[in-house]
Amino acid sequence: MDNTQILIKPLISEKATLMKDAYNQVAFLVHPDANKYQIKNAVESLFNVKVEKVNIVRRRPVLRKRFGRVVGKKPGYKKAYVSLSAGEKIEFFEGV
C-alpha cells in the first residue's frame, strides 16, 4: 500500500484539537487494513516528523433502526492517534 493511500484524511474535532495542544498528538482517518508500522512510516515520510507511538481505534458499522426496523447503516472506520516526539509539529494543524 502506498503512503498516500494509508492516510485518508486528518480528523479535526474538539477532542483532536485538545489532544494536539495538551499531548502533541494528531488524529487521522486511516485505511482499514493499515497497521501501526505502516501508519508510522506514512506520517514520518509525508510530514517529515519523528513519530513516538501510534494508537489505533476501530469503530464497527452500526445499523440504524427506526420504529424497530433497520433502515440503513452508518459505516465503520479506523482512526489513528499519532504521538509526535517533543519539539515536533505538523504545520497542517497549526492554523486550526
N, C-alpha and C positions, 0 to 999 in steps of 0.2 A: 504494500500500500504506500502511496506517495504521501509526503508530509502535508501537502495541501488538502488531501482527502481525509486525513485523520482529524484535524481541527475543523469543525463545521462552522462555528461562529462563537464569538465571545458572548458571555452572559453578562448583561448589565442590569442589575436589580439592586434593591436596597441592601440585601444581605451581601451581595458580591462587592458592593462599594464599601460597606463596613469592614469586610474581611480584607480588602485591599489596603485600607487605611490602618487597621489595627494589626494585622498579621502578615502583611506583604504577600497575600495570596490573590491569584486571579482565577476566574472561573470560565470554562469553555464548554460548549456543547460539542461532544466528540462522536466519532463513528462508533456504532455498537460493537464492532469486532476489535477495536483498538485496545491494547493493554497499556499498563503503566510505562513500560520501557519505550514503546512507540510514541506515546504522548510526550514523554520527557524529551526524547530526541527531536520530535517535531517542534516543540516550543523553543528548545535551545537553538535549533538551526534557523527557524523563521524569524525569531526576535533577537537573536544574539545575546541571550542572558544565560545565567547559570541557575539551573533548577535544583532545589534541595530535595523535595519529595512531591509525590503526586497521590492524591486521594480520589477515588472513583465512586460515584453514586449512580445506581441504576434505578429507573422508575419504570415499572411494568405498565403495559396498556391497561386502561380502566374502561369497563363497559358503562355506558351512560344509560340510565334507566329513567323512564317516565311512566308513571301510573303502573308500575310493575312490569313493564315491557322494555326490552332492550331496543333503543332507538339509534344507537351508534356506539362509537368507541373513541376515547381520547388516546392518541398514540403514546407509546412509551419513548423514553430517551435515555441517554447516558451522558453524564456530565463529569467533568474533572476539575478538582480544585488543585491548582499548581502553586506550591510554595516556592518563592524565589529566594535566593541567597541574600544575605544582608547587603544593602547598598545597590542591589539590582532593581530595576523597574522597567516596565513596558510602557513606552511612550504613548501607545494607542489608548491606554486607560487614563492618562493624566488629565485630559480635558473633561472627564466625567465627574 
